[in-house]
């Protein structure tokens, strides 16, 4: 099933198009109990990244869920905050 969720994340990433430049295309899928509970992609430069979009669209608690992301979460602070730090905060 991992390949199914990664393919979905790749499909989502492709929706970003040129609006995300100079950032890369990124998609994220949150899965819990073999069900997709959240999805997101980086929609435009300067807006929330894919991981944050997926959390914002989650339809249930993300505790004990798995996130599939097409690129490692960023750990720096630029136009948006660190996704890695936000993931840690949310999952605490």
N, C-alpha and C positions, 0 to 999 in steps of 0.2 A: 504493500500500500504506500510505502514511502515515495515510490516513483510517481504515483498518482498525485500526491500532494505537491511534490516538487514541480510536476508538469503544470499544475494549476497555478503555482506561484510564478512560474515562467510566463504563463499566459497573462496573468495580471500585470507582470512587469512590462510587458510589451505595450500596454495601454498608455504608459507614460509618454511615449513618443518624444518629440523634440522639446516639449514643454519643460523637461527636467534638466536640460543641458545647462551647465556643464556636468551635472551629476549623472551617474549611471542609472539605467533602468533597474528597478528593484520591485519585487513582489513578495508578499508574505501571506501565509495561510496558518491559522491557528486551529489545531485539531484536538478534540477531547473525546474519549470513548469512541474512536473511529468515526466521528462526525465533525465536519467543518463548522466551527463556531465563530470564526472571524476571518475576514479577508481584507487585504489592503494593497495598495501600490503607491509609489511616489508619483503624485499627479502633476506637480509643477515645482520648478526651482523655488526654494525658499519656503515651501509648504511642508507639512508633516511628512516624514518618511514612511515607507511601507509598513514597518513594524508598528508604528504608532497608529496609522490608519487601521490596521488589523485589530489592535486593541480597542480603538474607538468604535469599531463595528461589531465587536464580539457580542453575541446574543446570550451568553451566560458567563459565569465566573471562569476566568482563565487559569485558576489554580489547578495544578496537575495536568495542564495541557501541554502540547508540543507545538512549537512554532517552526515552520519551514520557511526559510528566507533564501532568496537567490544570491545574496551577498552578505558577508559578515556585517553585523550591526556596527554602525559607526561609534567610535569612542571619543570623538572630539566634539567641541562646541563651535559651531559656525553660525549660519543663519538660523539653524534649529539646534536644539539641545542634543546631547549624546543619547542615541538609541540604546546603547548597551546599558547605560546608567538607568534609563527609564524602565527597561525590561527588568532589571534587578529590583528597582523600587516597586514595580507592580507585582512582582512575584514574591515579595517578602511576606 
